[in-house]
């Protein structure tokens, strides 16, 4: 299998970009540069920050994609590829998984895991705002902890829905903000104090200040479900881990007759 061929739009140097309005909002080239920087310790940091629970959340997201042997599946903003690998276990040798991301360094680390896949798997560069795939090309499209980094969430969700066939699934796994104490109190302490401290120890405090702020500005589960519905998806969602993790699954509605 070969990576898809498409052009990448040019962007101004990061040093020429204006500062973000808040630490949870970065322009696309800045987000890409940030993930390139942290790619080497991304997996370790995920395990530290979630006590290893993120693997189980990805397995559940893969289950919600409802894919099976022979299916073709897309994992958007794949990062280092862990959700793509979970999908590969479900589609088997007769299926195919594509993991796409706009961070070349993340993809480099993802490709080291490809030999462990139980299905043909390709990790390739793509921008979630303009996926280089045909309408209805996949049985499912997933995104794990990447939707809050979309420069345009509505456009990113619409692109995921576009490339999924009618009846297929769009799955969004994301961190959300609990509203009830004592978990909400612990959550604020963890994300406002502990996570930035971990980032400083890791040598990239900016990235781990961006993380909690990006979660705060992300839509709540009900609003995210409404956005997915507007993309032509019948949506349901479940909160887990005490309300810290939201899993949304949308079923692509049949195209309306013209």
N, C-alpha and C positions, 0 to 999 in steps of 0.2 A: 504494500500500500504506500502511496505517496501523499505528501501533504498537499492541500489545495493551493492553487496559485491565485494570488490576488494582490492588488497594490495596497500599500499602507500610506495613509495621508501624512504629510509632513507636519511637524509641530515646531513651535518656536523653542529655543533652548530653555531649559527649566529656569535658569537664572534670570530670564527675561519675563517670566510670568509674574503677574501681580500676586501678592500674598492672599491666601484664602480668607474668607470672611470669618471662619471659625475653624478650630482644629479638627472638626469632623468632616470638613469639606476640602478636598484638594482637586485641582484640575487633573485631567486624565494623564498627561505626561508625568506629573508629580506622583500620582498613584502608581504608575508603572515603574518609575524609578525607585519608589519605596519598596515595592515587592521584589524588584531585582536585588536591592540591597539585603533584604532579610531572608532571601531564599535559602541560604545555607543553614540557617538555624530555625527555619519556619516550623518544621515538624517537631523539633524538640520543644519549642515554645508552646505549640498547640497542646502537647502532652502535659507540660507543666501547668498551663493555665486552666486546663479542663480535668486534671488528674487522670488523663487517659480516656475520658468518657467520650471524646469526639469520635472515636472509632465506632462506637455503638450507635451514635446518632447518624453517622454516614450509612451504616448498615440499614438502619430503619428507613432512611431516605431512599436507598436503593430498593428496598422492599416496596415502598409506595409507588415507585416507577412502574411496577407491575410488568416487567419485561421477562422474557423467557428465552429458551434456546432458539437461536437463529435471528434474534432481533438486532436491529441497528440502533444505537443509542448515542446521544451527545451529552457530554458533561461540559458545561460552560464555566469559564473562570475556574478551571480545574486545579490551578495551583500546582502542588506537587503530586497530584493524581490519585489520592486515596479513594475518593468517591468513584472515579472512573474504574479503579481496580475492583471495587465492590460490584459495580455494574457488570464488569467482565465475567465475574463468577456466575452471574445469572444468565448471561446470553450464550455462554459456552463457545466451543470451537467453531460452531457454525454461524455465530453472530459476529458483531463488530462494535467496538466502542471508539469514539473519537473524543479525546479530551482537548479542549481548546483554551488558550489563555493569551493575554497580551504581554505577559512577562516572559522574556526569553530565558531568564535565569530560573524561574519556577519550572518551566518546561524542561530545562536541562536536568533538574533533579527528578522530575516525573519520569523522564525516559529511562533513568537508572532502575526504575521499578517495573518497567514494561516486561522484562523476562519472566516475572512472577505472575503475569496475567494468565487467566485461563481462557482467553479468547483473543483474537486479533485486536490489537489496540494501537492507536496512533495518537501521539501528542503533537499538536500543531498550533501555530500562531493564528489567532483570530481575535477580532475585536467584537465584543458582545453587542455593540451598538449596530453592527453591520455584519451579521454572520454570513459567511460565504457558502451557504448551503441552499439547496432548492426547497421550495415549499413542500411540506409534508414528507420530508426525506427520512425522518426518524420515527421510531416507535415511542420514544420518550426523550425529553431533554431535562437535565437536572442542573442545579447550581447549589453548591454547598459553601456557605459562609462567604459568598462572593457578591451577592446581589446588592449589598449595601455599598459596594465599591463601583457600581455602575454609575457612569457620569449622567445618565438619563434613565432612571429606573423604569419608567413607562415604556420607553423605547426598547430597553433590554428585555423586558417581559414580553413585549409584542414580538420581538425577534425569536425568542424561544418558542412562543406559541406558533409562529409562522412555520417553523421548520418541522413541526410535529404533525403527523397525520391525524385526521379526525378519529376520535376515540382514543388517541394516545395521551400520554401524561406529561405535564410540566410540574416538576417538583422543586420547591424552594426550601432549603434548610438554612435557617438563620437564627442568630441570637436576637432575643427581644428583651424588653425591660419589664421585670415583674413589678406589680403595683401594690402588693400586700406585704406588710411586715410579718415576720422578721426577715424573710428572704429579700425583700426590697432593700432593707437596710444593709444586709450583708453584701448584696449586689453592688450598691453604691460604693461601699468600702473597698470591695475587691477591684472594681473597674476604675474607680477614681484614684485610688491610692496604690494598691498592690500591683496592678498590671503596669502602670507607668514605671514603678520601681523596678520590676522585672526587665522592662525595656532598657532602663539605664544600665542595669547589670549586663544585659546582652550587647550594649554598645549602640543602641539605636532608640533613644528615648522618643524621638519625633514619631516613629512608626507606632509605638505603643501608647502614645497620647492620642494619636489619630483613631486607634481602634475603639476605645470606649466612647469617644465623641461621635464616631460614625454610627455606633449602635443607637445612641440617644436620638439622632436625627432621623433614623430609619422609621418608616411607618409602623404603627402597631399592627398586630395580627389581623384585626378586622379591616383596617384600611388597605393592607396588602392584599387581602382576599378580594376587596372591591376592585383594586387595580387589575388583578388577574382576571376577574370576571369581565372587565371591559376589553380584555384581549381575546374574548371568545372562549373562555374556560369556565366549566362548572367546578366550583372550588369547595373544598373542605379543608380544615386545618386542625391540628392537634398541638397542644402545648405539653411539653415534657420537662423533666429536670426542674420541677417546681415552678415552671413558668418562665424559665430562662431561655429555653429553646422552643422555636416554633417550626413546625413542618407543615407546609402548604402543598397540597396536590390538586392540580387542575386537570380536568378531562377536556380535551379539545372538542368543541361542539362541531357538528357537521356544518359545512359551508351553507349559507343561506342561498336559496335558488335566486338566480339573477332575473 
